[in-house]
Structures are given as structure tokens and as C-alpha cells.
Amino acid sequence: MSSKRLSILPPVSSSGPKPPVHFSSSITIADSALLTGTHQVTVLSESVIHPRARLDSSAGRLNLGRRCIVHERAHLGLVPTNGRFTEAAVTLGDYVAVEVGAVVEAGNTVVGEGSTVGVGARVGAGAVVGKHCTLTPHTEIAAGAVVPDFTIVFSNGMRRTDRRGVAVELKNKAVARQIDVLRRMIPSNPAKFV
């Protein structure tokens, strides 16, 4: 029996140029995350980038706020097939979670503070998702659409105002606790991307 340690994740190769980055010293970024592109990638304090998350700045800047979580196989900055933008940034506010397999297309796309982009959801180019919104799994937000603050969007296109009454401070504390756990679970290697 071989004494070699088996890796849980297969090696991941980057297919493109290495983007210029500006990382806070307190971020957690997995060694197997993919960063490609030519525009600036900025990640602010205490944000977490999971293994196999893809940040693509080919079309424009990527700006991630404080305490954001980008899960496995999430893709930020995907260039839409029909998109031609003079400015194609993606901006995530503070406390944003982009869950497993979700996509946020490039094109001055904004996801507001405290919002969650659910598993397999897609935010189209140029869409603006307001603060403290919830996009349930497999939701699609059309290119250029605007989602008002405190809106829940379901995968069938239905929307409703979030009236759960959860205090923003409590949500933020829960995210901070989740980040604390993730920082202990995900080996971080920001130097690989600098």
C-alpha cells in the first residue's frame, strides 16, 4: 500500500492570463480557486473563496466586498454570449453569498449588501440585485433586470417582499460565524494569486 496522501480535489489548471489582484490580508482563498482575466480583482477583508470557485476578470473588474462568501463552482464575471460592454464589472456588496454553481455575469452587474445568490442561480449581465435579497436555487435574473431591496425571487419567477423581520445585525453575525468556521476548514493560499 502506498503511503502517498491522496488529494481530495483534482488539480485545477488556469486557462488564461493571471489577473492583477488586490487582496485584503484577512481573506481566505483556496489554492484550487481559479482566477483568470486581465482586469483588477479586489477582495476585501474576511471574504472567503472556496475551492473551484472561478473569478474571471476578462471582461472587467471584479469587486468583492467585506465578508463575502463565494462557494464551490460559483462563477463570477462570466462573459455573456451576446454581451459587448464598454465596462463589464461585477460588484458584490458586503456580506454577499454566491452559493454552489451560481453564476454572476459580467456587465456592470451588482449584487447588493447582504444578498444571497442561491445554488445554481444566474444573475444576467447588467442586472442590479438590491440589498438583503434572496435568490432561491436555480433562479434566473434577466440581463439588465432590477430586483428591489428585501426581495425574495423564486425559481419560477415569482417574487415577494421579505417580511421575515430578521434583523440585519443578526444576519451579519451569522455570516461572521460561518466565515470563522470556513477559515478553519479551507487552507488558504493568497500568495499563489499575487
C-alpha positions, -999 to +999 in steps of 0.1 A: +000+000+000+013+034-010+020+059+018+012+088-005-016+111+006-044+113-019-058+147-028-095+152-024-097+177-053-081+170-087-055+195-098-071+225-115-054+244-142-059+280-151-069+287-187-060+323-193-038+352-180-033+358-143-052+390-133-038+418-112-052+413-077-057+435-046-064+412-016-070+422+020-046+404+043-075+387+061-092+369+032-093+331+028-088+318-007-084+281-016-054+271-036-077+254-062-098+286-068-095+298-104-086+334-111-083+345-148-085+377-167-068+409-173-087+434-151-083+441-114-098+416-089-104+432-055-114+411-025-119+430+008-114+418+044-126+385+058-141+372+025-139+335+016-133+320-018-140+282-018-121+256-038-130+255-075-147+289-074-140+309-106-133+346-107-130+358-143-120+394-149-116+390-187-145+414-194-140+439-165-131+444-128-144+422-100-150+439-067-159+417-037-169+435-005-162+426+031-172+392+044-184+378+011-185+340+005-181+326-030-188+288-029-175+259-050-181+261-087-196+296-085-185+317-114-182+355-111-176+375-143-189+351-169-189+369-202-224+365-217-225+351-252-243+382-266-226+408-244-205+436-256-198+461-228-175+491-226-174+484-188-182+450-176-175+450-139-191+427-113-196+442-078-206+423-047-216+443-017-206+434+019-219+401+033-229+386-001-231+348-005-228+333-040-237+297-035-226+265-052-228+266-090-243+301-092-233+325-120-230+362-119-224+375-155-201+405-163-217+437-175-218+463-146-237+436-126-243+444-089-254+422-061-263+444-031-252+441+005-264+410+025-279+393-006-277+356-013-274+341-049-288+306-044-274+273-056-273+272-094-289+306-097-279+330-125-277+368-125-276+382-160-253+409-173-261+444-161-287+432-135-289+450-102-299+429-072-308+451-042-297+448-006-307+418+015-323+399-014-326+361-016-324+344-050-336+309-043-319+279-060-320+279-098-334+314-101-326+334-132-324+371-132-326+385-167-299+407-181-305+444-171-332+435-146-336+453-113-345+435-081-356+459-053-341+456-018-355+429+005-370+408-023-371+371-025-371+357-060-382+321-066-370+299-095-404+301-112-400+339-115-424+348-086-413+375-062-423+387-028-411+411-003-391+396+026-411+401+057-394+377+079-382+405+101-347+391+106-325+420+119-296+428+096-272+427+126-283+391+134-278+380+098-244+397+097-234+379+129-244+346+115-223+352+084-193+362+105-197+329+125-199+309+092-167+327+079-150+318+112-157+281+106-147+283+069-114+299+077-105+269+098-117+244+071-103+259+039-065+260+036-057+295+023-030+305-002-034+341-013+003+343-023-004+319-052-026+346-069-004+377-063 
